[in-house]
Amino acid sequence: MKIRMFRILSGVLFCVALDSSSWAASPVSNLNVTSWAYQLQEIDVDQVVAADSFQLIVIDYSADGGMEGKFTPEQIGRIRQSGKKVIAYLSIGEAESYRSYWNIDWESNPPSWLGPENQNWLSNYKVRFWDPAWQSVIFGYLDEIYDQGFDGIYCDIIDAYYYWQEENPEKPDADALMAQFIIDLREHLSDRKDREFAIIIQNGETIIDEENVTDILRGQLFDAIDGIGVEDVFFSGDQDDNNPYHPELERLPYLREFLENGKTVLSVEYLTDPSLIQTYLIEAEKEGFVPYVARRSLSQLSSKPLKVSLSVRLGIVSEAGQLTIEIIGGSGGEVWNIERSSNLVDWELVGKVVLEMNDGFASGVLAGVALDGGSSFFRATR
């Protein structure tokens, strides 16, 4: 059963289960999605086309990571024609030895921009991402992705600046250089205007508050991107999947700033445990994040649709003691029961809301709910 609960007390509206951020209107984002998916391995285009549980999907540009398995414009077009935005994964902060740009000679005679291998992710190498030669590689990669017909890029390893600034302090202004690199990705696309093209960054959200990122640079960075993807915000730990609920609270203020600037926050947690998933969906909704669950291997689509939970709006109580309840979200045709209780134990049905689609969103209203003047709890269930 899905439940949303709220309370009326002495004419003042209180939300019981959620704080105000969970039902406040969010800024408009260019992405304009409420569901997403993330799969980098074993991608089946037919399965992606047939799926109806997400509006946006992040995939690799290639079925095998290299040139031979590169998706054709026809394949990407099929996904787009199914009503989904399709975004290509792109690592801009590390080089990957299985990509088409990789030169086997680099292992014995590395270019000046190539750094050491990442011991946590073998076949991935640190790069001096500010080097024009590396950026030229990425710009060429970006052109390929654009020509394939993708709707955007999902830029990973944004936090590479921390390695060169703190762990291996070679570049004191690496933070500003990464911000500028992202801005330059947008600038590189300035002449490609036949369609909208999104830039989403993954993790590294603290870049907006780093020492060398000026207010002007921060504003340009926000202008250049459409959203941010984040991993392990609520369930962090050493396990691949099903880490305990342990929110990284220090990350939330930065992510809220992205929301305040109209950027979508795509959140992924690596979970299979139903109770952990339920906790995650509640937390993601509170923050206004678009949630998705997966295994860390990112080798399959989630078997169950994951949609942002509903939001409930309470209308002003009239002089006649009546309340208007609006439900927003879910899917057209869903029927939600509005129930009332004075003790959170015994519930009575006061009406039903049938959700209807309007401009791409489902909503429904129950008007004229009578109040008895006492303390009442309300919930929406189905």
C-alpha positions in Angstrom: 0.0 0.0 0.0 1.2 3.5 -0.8 0.3 6.1 1.8 0.7 9.9 2.1 -0.4 11.6 5.4 -1.1 15.1 6.5 -2.9 16.8 9.4 -5.3 19.7 10.1 -5.1 21.2 13.6 -7.0 24.3 14.7 -7.2 25.7 11.2 -3.4 25.4 10.7 -2.0 22.9 8.1 0.8 20.5 9.2 2.6 17.9 7.2 3.1 14.8 9.4 5.4 12.5 7.5 7.2 15.1 5.4 8.7 18.5 5.7 7.7 21.4 3.5 10.3 20.8 0.9 8.6 17.6 -0.1 5.5 19.3 -1.5 6.7 22.7 -2.3 6.9 23.5 -6.0 10.3 22.8 -7.6 11.9 25.2 -10.1 11.4 24.3 -13.7 14.4 22.3 -15.1 15.3 21.9 -18.8 15.2 18.1 -18.3 11.6 18.2 -17.1 11.5 14.5 -16.0 10.2 12.7 -12.9 11.8 9.3 -13.6 15.0 8.0 -15.0 17.2 4.9 -15.5 20.9 4.2 -15.6 22.5 1.2 -17.4 26.0 1.0 -18.7 26.4 -2.7 -19.5 24.4 -5.3 -21.4 22.2 -2.7 -22.9 19.3 -4.2 -24.9 17.8 -1.4 -27.1 14.5 -3.4 -27.6 14.1 -3.6 -23.8 14.8 0.1 -23.4 12.3 1.0 -26.1 9.6 -1.2 -24.6 10.1 -0.1 -21.0 7.5 2.4 -19.6 8.9 3.1 -16.1 11.3 6.0 -17.0 11.4 9.2 -19.1 15.2 9.5 -19.3 17.9 6.9 -19.5 21.7 7.2 -19.2 23.5 4.6 -21.3 27.0 4.1 -22.8 27.5 5.3 -26.3 28.4 1.7 -27.3 27.2 -1.8 -26.4 30.8 -2.9 -25.7 32.4 0.4 -24.8 34.3 0.6 -28.0 33.9 1.5 -31.7 32.6 -1.9 -32.8 29.6 -1.8 -30.5 28.8 1.9 -31.1 25.0 2.4 -31.2 23.7 3.6 -34.6 21.6 6.7 -35.0 18.7 4.4 -35.9 19.0 2.7 -32.5 19.2 5.9 -30.6 16.3 7.2 -32.7 14.1 4.3 -31.7 14.7 5.1 -28.0 13.8 8.7 -28.6 10.7 7.8 -30.6 9.5 5.8 -27.6 9.2 9.1 -25.8 12.4 8.9 -23.7 15.4 11.2 -23.5 18.6 9.2 -24.1 21.8 10.5 -22.5 25.3 9.2 -23.2 27.8 8.5 -20.4 31.1 10.4 -20.8 34.0 10.2 -18.4 35.8 13.6 -18.7 38.0 13.2 -15.6 39.6 9.9 -16.4 40.8 8.0 -19.6 39.4 4.5 -20.2 41.7 2.1 -22.0 38.8 0.3 -23.7 37.6 3.4 -25.6 38.2 4.0 -29.3 40.5 6.9 -28.5 43.0 4.8 -26.5 46.4 4.2 -28.0 48.1 1.0 -26.8 51.5 2.8 -27.0 50.4 5.1 -24.2 51.0 2.3 -21.6 54.8 2.4 -22.3 55.0 6.0 -23.7 52.2 8.0 -22.1 51.3 11.5 -23.3 52.0 14.3 -20.9 48.3 14.6 -19.9 48.0 10.9 -18.8 48.4 10.2 -15.1 48.5 7.0 -13.1 46.0 4.1 -13.3 43.1 4.3 -10.8 43.8 1.3 -8.5 40.1 1.2 -7.5 39.0 1.0 -11.2 41.6 -0.7 -13.3 41.8 0.3 -16.9 40.9 3.9 -15.9 43.6 6.5 -15.7 43.9 9.9 -14.1 44.2 12.7 -16.7 45.3 16.3 -16.5 41.9 17.3 -17.7 42.9 20.9 -18.3 45.5 19.9 -21.0 44.3 21.0 -24.5 45.3 17.6 -25.9 43.0 15.7 -23.6 40.2 18.2 -24.0 40.5 17.7 -27.8 40.0 14.0 -27.3 36.8 14.7 -25.3 35.5 17.2 -27.8 35.9 14.7 -30.6 34.1 12.1 -28.4 31.3 14.6 -27.8 30.9 15.2 -31.5 30.5 11.4 -32.1 27.8 11.3 -29.4 26.0 14.2 -30.8 26.0 12.7 -34.3 24.6 9.5 -33.0 21.5 11.4 -32.0 21.8 11.4 -28.2 19.9 14.0 -26.2 22.8 14.8 -24.0 25.9 13.7 -22.0 26.3 12.5 -18.5 29.8 13.7 -17.5 31.6 11.6 -14.9 34.6 12.0 -12.7 33.9 15.7 -12.1 35.7 15.3 -8.7 39.0 14.6 -10.5 40.0 18.2 -9.6 40.3 17.1 -6.0 43.0 14.5 -6.9 45.2 17.1 -8.7 44.5 19.8 -6.1 44.7 17.9 -2.8 45.8 14.2 -3.2 48.5 14.9 -5.7 48.8 18.7 -5.4 50.0 19.5 -8.9 47.4 22.1 -9.9 46.3 24.6 -7.2 43.4 25.9 -9.3 42.2 22.5 -10.6 38.7 23.2 -9.2 38.3 26.3 -11.4 39.8 24.5 -14.4 37.2 21.7 -14.1 34.4 24.2 -13.9 35.8 25.9 -17.0 36.1 22.5 -18.8 32.4 21.9 -18.3 31.5 25.3 -19.5 33.7 24.7 -22.6 31.8 21.6 -23.4 28.7 23.7 -23.7 30.5 26.3 -25.8 31.8 23.5 -28.1 28.2 22.8 -28.9 27.2 26.4 -29.6 27.0 25.8 -33.4 25.0 22.6 -33.1 21.5 23.9 -32.7 19.3 21.4 -34.5 18.0 20.1 -31.2 18.2 20.6 -27.4 21.2 18.9 -25.9 21.6 18.4 -22.1 24.8 18.4 -20.1 24.5 16.5 -16.7 27.4 16.2 -14.4 27.8 13.2 -11.9 28.9 13.8 -8.3 31.5 16.5 -7.5 28.7 18.8 -6.3 31.1 20.7 -4.0 32.7 22.3 -7.1 30.2 25.1 -6.8 31.7 26.2 -3.5 35.4 25.6 -4.1 37.9 28.3 -3.3 38.9 29.2 -6.9 35.4 29.0 -8.4 34.4 32.6 -8.4 30.8 33.8 -8.4 31.0 34.5 -12.1 32.4 31.1 -12.9 29.8 29.4 -10.7 27.0 31.3 -12.6 28.5 30.2 -15.9 28.7 26.6 -14.7 25.0 26.6 -13.7 24.2 28.1 -17.1 26.1 25.4 -18.9 24.4 22.4 -17.3 20.9 21.0 -17.0 21.3 18.7 -13.9 23.5 16.6 -11.7 23.5 12.9 -11.0 24.5 11.7 -7.6 25.3 8.3 -6.1 25.2 7.0 -2.5 23.8 10.2 -0.9 21.6 8.3 1.5 23.2 4.8 1.7 27.0 5.0 1.8 29.4 2.2 2.8 31.9 -0.4 1.5 29.3 -2.8 0.1 28.5 -2.8 -3.6 24.7 -2.9 -2.8 22.4 -2.5 0.2 24.7 -0.4 2.4 22.9 0.8 5.5 20.9 4.0 5.7 23.6 6.6 6.4 22.9 9.9 4.7 25.8 12.1 3.8 24.2 15.2 5.2 27.1 17.4 4.2 26.2 16.9 0.6 22.6 18.0 0.8 23.1 21.8 1.0 25.1 21.7 -2.3 22.5 19.6 -4.0 19.7 21.9 -2.8 21.6 24.8 -4.4 21.4 22.9 -7.7 17.6 22.7 -7.3 17.4 26.3 -6.3 19.1 27.1 -9.6 16.5 25.1 -11.6 18.7 22.0 -12.1 17.4 18.5 -11.9 19.0 16.2 -9.3 19.1 12.6 -10.6 19.7 10.3 -7.6 20.8 6.7 -7.7 21.2 4.3 -4.8 22.4 0.7 -5.2 19.8 -1.2 -3.4 17.7 -4.4 -3.7 16.3 -4.6 -0.2 12.6 -3.5 -0.4 12.7 -1.8 3.0 15.8 0.2 2.1 14.2 1.1 -1.2 11.1 2.5 0.6 13.2 4.6 2.9 15.2 5.9 -0.1 12.1 6.9 -2.0 10.8 8.8 1.0 14.1 10.6 1.4 14.5 11.4 -2.3 11.0 12.9 -2.4 11.7 15.1 0.6 14.7 16.6 -1.2 13.0 16.9 -4.6 15.4 14.4 -6.2 14.5 12.1 -9.1 15.2 8.6 -7.7 16.4 5.4 -9.3 17.6 2.1 -7.7 20.0 -0.4 -9.4 22.8 -2.8 -8.7 26.2 -1.1 -8.8 27.2 -3.1 -11.9 24.6 -1.1 -13.8 24.1 -4.1 -16.0 20.3 -4.3 -16.0 17.2 -2.1 -15.7 15.3 -2.2 -12.5 12.6 -4.8 -12.7 10.0 -2.6 -11.0 8.9 0.9 -12.1 10.1 3.5 -9.7 8.2 6.7 -9.7 8.5 9.8 -7.6 6.0 9.5 -4.8 2.9 11.7 -4.9 2.7 15.2 -3.4 -0.3 16.5 -1.6 -1.5 20.1 -1.6 -3.9 21.3 1.0 -6.3 24.1 0.1 -7.3 26.9 2.4 -10.0 25.9 4.8 -13.2 27.8 4.0 -15.5 29.5 6.4 -17.8 26.6 6.1 -15.0 24.3 7.5 -14.2 22.6 4.2 -10.9 21.5 2.8 -9.6 21.0 -0.8 -7.1 18.2 -1.3 -5.0 18.0 -4.5 -2.8 15.0 -5.4 -0.1 15.5 -8.0 2.1 12.8 -9.5 1.5 9.1 -10.2 -0.1 8.0 -13.4 -3.4 8.8 -15.2 -6.3 6.6 -14.1 -4.9 5.8 -10.6 -7.6 6.0 -7.9 -6.5 7.2 -4.5 -8.6 6.9 -1.3 -8.7 9.9 1.0 -9.1 8.8 4.6 -9.4 10.6 7.9 -8.5 9.7 11.5 -8.4 11.4 14.8 -6.1 8.8 16.4 -4.0 7.3 13.6 -5.6 3.9 14.3 -9.2 4.1 13.0 -9.6 5.5 9.5 -12.7 6.5 7.6 -13.0 7.0 3.9 -14.0 10.6 3.0 -13.7 10.5 -0.7 -11.7 9.3 -3.8 -9.4 11.1 -6.2 -9.1 9.8 -9.8 -5.9 11.1 -11.4 -6.1 12.5 -14.9 -3.3 13.5 -17.2 -2.9 17.2 -18.0 0.2 18.6 -19.8 2.1 15.5 -19.1 1.4 15.3 -15.4 -1.2 13.4 -13.4 -3.3 15.1 -10.8 -6.7 15.0 -9.2 -8.7 17.1 -6.7 -11.1 16.3 -3.9 -13.0 19.4 -2.9 -15.5 20.1 0.0 -14.0 17.8 2.6 -15.8 18.6 5.8 -13.9 19.3 9.0 -15.3 18.6 12.5 -13.3 21.3 14.2 -11.1 18.9 16.1 -7.7 17.5 15.3 -7.7 15.4 12.1 -5.1 13.3 10.2 -5.6 12.6 6.6 -3.9 10.1 4.3 -4.1 9.1 0.6 -3.9 5.4 0.0 -4.3 2.9 -2.8 
